[in-house]
Amino acid sequence: MRSILYIIAVILVIGWAIGTFAYAAGGLIHILLVIAVISLLLGILRKDTSVV
């Protein structure tokens, strides 16, 4: 589950970077960045020590 959050966060950060340079989506880009940061924080906070 943690790796999925990282993949989503990376995709959102890439989308944010592209949108920032394109400047087409306005405030939506910053929302994507916030969601990416939240996903990373959730992944860090929820990391489990169990071996699968």
N, CA, C and O atoms as a printed pandas DataFrame, in Angstrom:
     atom_number atom_name residue_name chain_id  residue_number  x_coord  y_coord  z_coord
0              1         N          MET        A               1    0.830   -1.195    0.000
1              2        CA          MET        A               1    0.000    0.000    0.000
2              3         C          MET        A               1    0.869    1.252    0.000
3              4         O          MET        A               1    0.526    2.258   -0.621
4              5         N          ARG        A               2    1.990    1.180    0.697
5              6        CA          ARG        A               2    2.860    2.353    0.803
6              7         C          ARG        A               2    3.465    2.719   -0.550
7              8         O          ARG        A               2    3.610    3.901   -0.863
8              9         N          SER        A               3    3.815    1.730   -1.343
9             10        CA          SER        A               3    4.415    2.022   -2.649
10            11         C          SER        A               3    3.398    2.669   -3.582
11            12         O          SER        A               3    3.773    3.478   -4.431
12            13         N          ILE        A               4    2.133    2.332   -3.441
13            14        CA          ILE        A               4    1.093    2.960   -4.259
14            15         C          ILE        A               4    0.993    4.441   -3.927
15            16         O          ILE        A               4    0.829    5.270   -4.822
16            17         N          LEU        A               5    1.090    4.776   -2.644
17            18        CA          LEU        A               5    1.047    6.185   -2.247
18            19         C          LEU        A               5    2.231    6.953   -2.832
19            20         O          LEU        A               5    2.082    8.096   -3.266
20            21         N          TYR        A               6    3.401    6.326   -2.842
21            22        CA          TYR        A               6    4.569    6.987   -3.417
22            23         C          TYR        A               6    4.408    7.191   -4.919
23            24         O          TYR        A               6    4.791    8.236   -5.445
24            25         N          ILE        A               7    3.849    6.210   -5.611
25            26        CA          ILE        A               7    3.629    6.336   -7.048
26            27         C          ILE        A               7    2.651    7.469   -7.332
27            28         O          ILE        A               7    2.876    8.276   -8.234
28            29         N          ILE        A               8    1.568    7.530   -6.567
29            30        CA          ILE        A               8    0.590    8.607   -6.732
30            31         C          ILE        A               8    1.235    9.956   -6.454
31            32         O          ILE        A               8    1.005   10.917   -7.187
32            33         N          ALA        A               9    2.034   10.033   -5.409
33            34        CA          ALA        A               9    2.688   11.295   -5.063
34            35         C          ALA        A               9    3.638   11.744   -6.163
35            36         O          ALA        A               9    3.679   12.927   -6.501
36            37         N          VAL        A              10    4.400   10.816   -6.723
37            38        CA          VAL        A              10    5.329   11.168   -7.800
38            39         C          VAL        A              10    4.573   11.658   -9.029
39            40         O          VAL        A              10    4.972   12.642   -9.651
40            41         N          ILE        A              11    3.491   10.983   -9.381
41            42        CA          ILE        A              11    2.686   11.405  -10.529
42            43         C          ILE        A              11    2.114   12.801  -10.301
43            44         O          ILE        A              11    2.103   13.627  -11.214
44            45         N          LEU        A              12    1.641   13.064   -9.089
45            46        CA          LEU        A              12    1.074   14.380   -8.799
46            47         C          LEU        A              12    2.142   15.468   -8.806
47            48         O          LEU        A              12    1.884   16.579   -9.268
48            49         N          VAL        A              13    3.324   15.170   -8.308
49            50        CA          VAL        A              13    4.401   16.162   -8.330
50            51         C          VAL        A              13    4.828   16.455   -9.768
51            52         O          VAL        A              13    5.092   17.606  -10.113
52            53         N          ILE        A              14    4.895   15.429  -10.598
53            54        CA          ILE        A              14    5.226   15.648  -12.008
54            55         C          ILE        A              14    4.146   16.492  -12.678
55            56         O          ILE        A              14    4.451   17.407  -13.443
56            57         N          GLY        A              15    2.897   16.185  -12.391
57            58        CA          GLY        A              15    1.797   16.989  -12.928
58            59         C          GLY        A              15    1.859   18.422  -12.454
59            60         O          GLY        A              15    1.578   19.347  -13.217
60            61         N          TRP        A              16    2.228   18.613  -11.192
61            62        CA          TRP        A              16    2.372   19.966  -10.655
62            63         C          TRP        A              16    3.489   20.719  -11.362
63            64         O          TRP        A              16    3.330   21.892  -11.700
64            65         N          ALA        A              17    4.616   20.057  -11.589
65            66        CA          ALA        A              17    5.749   20.703  -12.245
66            67         C          ALA        A              17    5.392   21.091  -13.681
67            68         O          ALA        A              17    5.710   22.193  -14.126
68            69         N          ILE        A              18    4.739   20.192  -14.396
69            70        CA          ILE        A              18    4.336   20.496  -15.768
70            71         C          ILE        A              18    3.333   21.646  -15.781
71            72         O          ILE        A              18    3.428   22.554  -16.607
72            73         N          GLY        A              19    2.387   21.601  -14.875
73            74        CA          GLY        A              19    1.365   22.653  -14.816
74            75         C          GLY        A              19    1.919   23.996  -14.408
75            76         O          GLY        A              19    1.439   25.034  -14.862
76            77         N          THR        A              20    2.936   23.984  -13.546
77            78        CA          THR        A              20    3.534   25.241  -13.123
78            79         C          THR        A              20    4.216   25.929  -14.301
79            80         O          THR        A              20    4.115   27.145  -14.465
80            81         N          PHE        A              21    4.908   25.142  -15.115
81            82        CA          PHE        A              21    5.577   25.730  -16.276
82            83         C          PHE        A              21    4.568   26.100  -17.356
83            84         O          PHE        A              21    4.760   27.094  -18.056
84            85         N          ALA        A              22    3.522   25.339  -17.505
85            86        CA          ALA        A              22    2.517   25.634  -18.527
86            87         C          ALA        A              22    1.595   26.765  -18.079
87            88         O          ALA        A              22    1.121   27.541  -18.908
88            89         N          TYR        A              23    1.341   26.863  -16.790
89            90        CA          TYR        A              23    0.493   27.886  -16.185
90            91         C          TYR        A              23   -0.905   27.912  -16.792
91            92         O          TYR        A              23   -1.499   28.977  -16.958
92            93         N          ALA        A              24   -1.417   26.744  -17.119
93            94        CA          ALA        A              24   -2.723   26.679  -17.751
94            95         C          ALA        A              24   -3.833   26.343  -16.752
95            96         O          ALA        A              24   -4.975   26.763  -16.937
96            97         N          ALA        A              25   -3.514   25.599  -15.708
97            98        CA          ALA        A              25   -4.548   25.104  -14.814
98            99         C          ALA        A              25   -4.761   25.977  -13.576
99           100         O          ALA        A              25   -5.717   25.758  -12.831
100          101         N          GLY        A              26   -3.902   26.948  -13.346
101          102        CA          GLY        A              26   -4.095   27.863  -12.220
102          103         C          GLY        A              26   -3.979   27.198  -10.870
103          104         O          GLY        A              26   -2.980   26.536  -10.586
104          105         N          GLY        A              27   -4.998   27.365  -10.024
105          106        CA          GLY        A              27   -4.969   26.863   -8.656
106          107         C          GLY        A              27   -5.015   25.351   -8.548
107          108         O          GLY        A              27   -4.635   24.794   -7.519
108          109         N          LEU        A              28   -5.475   24.679   -9.595
109          110        CA          LEU        A              28   -5.541   23.218   -9.566
110          111         C          LEU        A              28   -4.164   22.597   -9.374
111          112         O          LEU        A              28   -4.044   21.551   -8.737
112          113         N          ILE        A              29   -3.149   23.210   -9.902
113          114        CA          ILE        A              29   -1.795   22.693   -9.803
114          115         C          ILE        A              29   -1.337   22.676   -8.344
115          116         O          ILE        A              29   -0.698   21.720   -7.904
116          117         N          HIS        A              30   -1.658   23.710   -7.611
117          118        CA          HIS        A              30   -1.248   23.771   -6.213
118          119         C          HIS        A              30   -2.019   22.758   -5.372
119          120         O          HIS        A              30   -1.495   22.236   -4.388
120          121         N          ILE        A              31   -3.248   22.485   -5.756
121          122        CA          ILE        A              31   -4.012   21.441   -5.074
122          123         C          ILE        A              31   -3.351   20.086   -5.294
123          124         O          ILE        A              31   -3.283   19.271   -4.373
124          125         N          LEU        A              32   -2.857   19.836   -6.523
125          126        CA          LEU        A              32   -2.150   18.597   -6.799
126          127         C          LEU        A              32   -0.899   18.470   -5.941
127          128         O          LEU        A              32   -0.585   17.386   -5.449
128          129         N          LEU        A              33   -0.193   19.565   -5.764
129          130        CA          LEU        A              33    1.009   19.536   -4.926
130          131         C          LEU        A              33    0.655   19.206   -3.483
131          132         O          LEU        A              33    1.345   18.411   -2.845
132          133         N          VAL        A              34   -0.400   19.799   -2.967
133          134        CA          VAL        A              34   -0.821   19.530   -1.589
134          135         C          VAL        A              34   -1.210   18.061   -1.429
135          136         O          VAL        A              34   -0.864   17.433   -0.428
136          137         N          ILE        A              35   -1.926   17.515   -2.406
137          138        CA          ILE        A              35   -2.315   16.110   -2.342
138          139         C          ILE        A              35   -1.089   15.204   -2.382
139          140         O          ILE        A              35   -1.041   14.188   -1.688
140          141         N          ALA        A              36   -0.097   15.573   -3.193
141          142        CA          ALA        A              36    1.129   14.775   -3.267
142          143         C          ALA        A              36    1.867   14.780   -1.937
143          144         O          ALA        A              36    2.345   13.738   -1.488
144          145         N          VAL        A              37    1.964   15.936   -1.309
145          146        CA          VAL        A              37    2.658   16.036   -0.027
146          147         C          VAL        A              37    1.909   15.239    1.043
147          148         O          VAL        A              37    2.531   14.555    1.856
148          149         N          ILE        A              38    0.596   15.325    1.045
149          150        CA          ILE        A              38   -0.200   14.565    2.010
150          151         C          ILE        A              38   -0.008   13.065    1.794
151          152         O          ILE        A              38    0.091   12.306    2.758
152          153         N          SER        A              39    0.046   12.635    0.525
153          154        CA          SER        A              39    0.266   11.214    0.236
154          155         C          SER        A              39    1.616   10.747    0.755
155          156         O          SER        A              39    1.727    9.661    1.323
156          157         N          LEU        A              40    2.637   11.564    0.561
157          158        CA          LEU        A              40    3.958   11.206    1.080
158          159         C          LEU        A              40    3.959   11.134    2.603
159          160         O          LEU        A              40    4.530   10.209    3.182
160          161         N          LEU        A              41    3.333   12.090    3.241
161          162        CA          LEU        A              41    3.284   12.083    4.704
162          163         C          LEU        A              41    2.524   10.870    5.223
163          164         O          LEU        A              41    2.943   10.248    6.200
164          165         N          LEU        A              42    1.413   10.528    4.580
165          166        CA          LEU        A              42    0.664    9.340    4.996
166          167         C          LEU        A              42    1.504    8.083    4.818
167          168         O          LEU        A              42    1.468    7.185    5.658
168          169         N          GLY        A              43    2.257    8.019    3.730
169          170        CA          GLY        A              43    3.120    6.863    3.507
170          171         C          GLY        A              43    4.193    6.745    4.566
171          172         O          GLY        A              43    4.514    5.641    5.006
172          173         N          ILE        A              44    4.753    7.871    4.981
173          174        CA          ILE        A              44    5.785    7.852    6.008
174          175         C          ILE        A              44    5.196    7.501    7.365
175          176         O          ILE        A              44    5.773    6.707    8.107
176          177         N          LEU        A              45    4.047    8.089    7.696
177          178        CA          LEU        A              45    3.435    7.853    8.996
178          179         C          LEU        A              45    2.877    6.442    9.138
179          180         O          LEU        A              45    2.860    5.886   10.236
180          181         N          ARG        A              46    2.423    5.865    8.034
181          182        CA          ARG        A              46    1.790    4.550    8.095
182          183         C          ARG        A              46    2.736    3.417    7.767
183          184         O          ARG        A              46    2.289    2.281    7.604
184          185         N          LYS        A              47    4.015    3.680    7.667
185          186        CA          LYS        A              47    4.916    2.588    7.303
186          187         C          LYS        A              47    4.891    1.506    8.380
187          188         O          LYS        A              47    5.066    1.763    9.571
188          189         N          ASP        A              48    4.668    0.308    7.910
189          190        CA          ASP        A              48    4.577   -0.796    8.847
190          191         C          ASP        A              48    5.892   -1.558    8.869
191          192         O          ASP        A              48    6.642   -1.571    7.893
192          193         N          THR        A              49    6.150   -2.186    9.993
193          194        CA          THR        A              49    7.403   -2.907   10.156
194          195         C          THR        A              49    7.256   -4.391    9.863
195          196         O          THR        A              49    8.218   -5.149    9.994
196          197         N          SER        A              50    6.057   -4.812    9.467
197          198        CA          SER        A              50    5.842   -6.215    9.177
198          199         C          SER        A              50    6.483   -6.578    7.835
199          200         O          SER        A              50    6.508   -5.779    6.899
200          201         N          VAL        A              51    6.993   -7.792    7.774
201          202        CA          VAL        A              51    7.636   -8.272    6.555
202          203         C          VAL        A              51    6.607   -9.093    5.780
203          204         O          VAL        A              51    6.034  -10.041    6.317
204          205         N          VAL        A              52    6.379   -8.738    4.553
205          206        CA          VAL        A              52    5.368   -9.436    3.746
206          207         C          VAL        A              52    6.043  -10.364    2.789
207          208         O          VAL        A              52    5.373  -11.049    2.016
